[in-house]
Amino acid sequence: MKVFKFLLAVVLLLPCAALTLTIYHVIAALGLGHGPWLQRPALWLGLGFGCWLAIYGLLSPSARAYVISHELTHVFWALLMGAKVSGLKAGARGGQVTVSKENWLITLSPYFFPFYAMLAIAIYYAMGLLADVRPFAAVLYYLLGFSWSFHLTFTWLALRQNQSDVRRHGWLFSMVVIYGMNLLVVALLMALVSSHVKFGDLAAQFGDNCLFCWRWLDHWVREVPPLWQTIVRRAN
């Protein structure tokens, strides 16, 4: 199974590259320097993102909030997959949860699913059922940027600690899934909360980027033999 996952990870490298380009276009579509400053989603996302980085760098906050979100994400995805959950524990030094079945989505979900960002969106839309919350969209974007930055910093720290979750599915497969799913989730979130990004346009952009990456790869592969022959001739 690990051999299959390794080969699958290699195949997924191209879609990951296409997703990277798609995220760039999504951020560009959000707008940074046009219109009233309260209506610049990318600006508020950036402010929230930078604010958490400043807090993290200056104050070195406790990891307890991350550990709680990490274990709750396992719980959420386990329940989503129909598994039974028990023995939930979370503290500053670590946590654990017991699930009745496992798969790569349950195991790797804390590394690509931004729990607090999803919570912010859920609260925003729940409040939208009671009142018009559109004037406070900037607050949502700020919270998304803040929580996404929180998610990425602690995910990076967790992955540096040789996690058993990652070893279970193989390093390359886990890294490709974590990277790609992070990009996919943020793209879908932007399409969900912003009127500047449409799901159809997002899918079309991703398709175009996949084609672009494939053509680039095909061109590079075709150029390798002549390049290698040139190197060999000069070495001789």
Residue pairs with C-beta under 8 A, 6 or more apart in sequence:
2 169
2 170
2 173
5 169
5 170
5 172
5 173
6 170
6 172
6 173
8 173
9 170
9 172
9 173
9 175
9 176
9 177
10 172
12 176
12 177
12 180
13 176
14 210
14 213
14 214
14 217
15 180
15 210
16 176
16 179
16 180
16 183
17 209
17 213
18 206
18 209
18 210
18 212
18 213
19 180
19 183
19 184
19 187
19 206
19 209
20 183
21 209
21 212
21 213
22 183
22 187
22 202
22 205
22 206
22 209
23 183
23 186
23 187
25 205
25 209
26 186
26 187
26 190
26 191
26 197
26 202
26 205
27 42
27 45
29 196
29 197
29 201
30 40
30 41
30 42
30 45
30 190
30 194
30 196
30 197
31 40
31 41
31 42
31 196
32 40
32 42
32 43
32 46
33 40
34 40
37 43
38 138
39 137
39 138
41 137
41 138
41 141
41 190
41 194
41 196
44 138
44 141
44 142
44 145
45 141
45 142
45 144
45 145
45 148
46 145
47 142
47 145
48 141
48 142
48 143
48 144
48 145
48 146
48 147
48 148
48 149
49 145
49 146
49 148
49 149
50 145
50 149
51 142
51 145
51 146
51 149
52 145
52 146
52 147
52 149
52 150
52 153
53 149
53 153
55 61
56 149
56 150
56 153
62 92
63 92
63 154
63 157
64 90
64 91
64 92
65 150
66 150
66 154
66 158
67 90
67 91
67 92
67 94
67 95
68 90
68 95
69 110
69 115
69 116
69 151
70 90
70 95
70 110
70 115
70 154
70 158
71 88
71 89
71 90
71 95
71 96
71 97
71 110
72 88
72 90
72 115
73 109
73 110
73 113
73 115
74 97
74 99
74 106
74 109
74 110
75 85
75 88
75 97
75 99
76 109
76 113
76 115
77 105
77 106
77 109
77 113
78 84
78 85
78 97
78 99
78 100
78 101
78 106
79 85
81 101
81 103
81 105
81 106
82 101
83 99
83 100
83 101
83 102
83 106
84 99
84 100
85 97
85 98
85 99
85 100
86 97
86 98
87 96
87 97
87 98
88 95
88 96
88 97
89 95
89 96
89 97
99 106
104 169
104 173
104 174
104 177
107 165
107 168
107 169
108 165
108 166
108 169
108 174
108 177
108 178
108 181
110 155
110 158
110 165
111 155
111 158
111 159
111 165
111 174
111 178
111 182
112 177
112 178
112 181
112 182
112 185
113 181
113 185
114 147
114 148
114 151
114 185
114 186
115 151
116 147
116 150
116 151
117 143
117 144
117 147
117 148
117 151
117 189
119 147
120 140
120 143
120 144
120 147
121 140
121 144
121 189
121 192
121 193
124 133
124 136
124 140
124 193
127 133
128 134
133 140
137 193
140 193
141 193
144 189
144 193
148 186
152 182
155 178
159 166
159 178
165 174
166 174
166 175
169 177
187 202
187 206
188 199
188 202
190 197
191 197
191 198
191 199
191 202
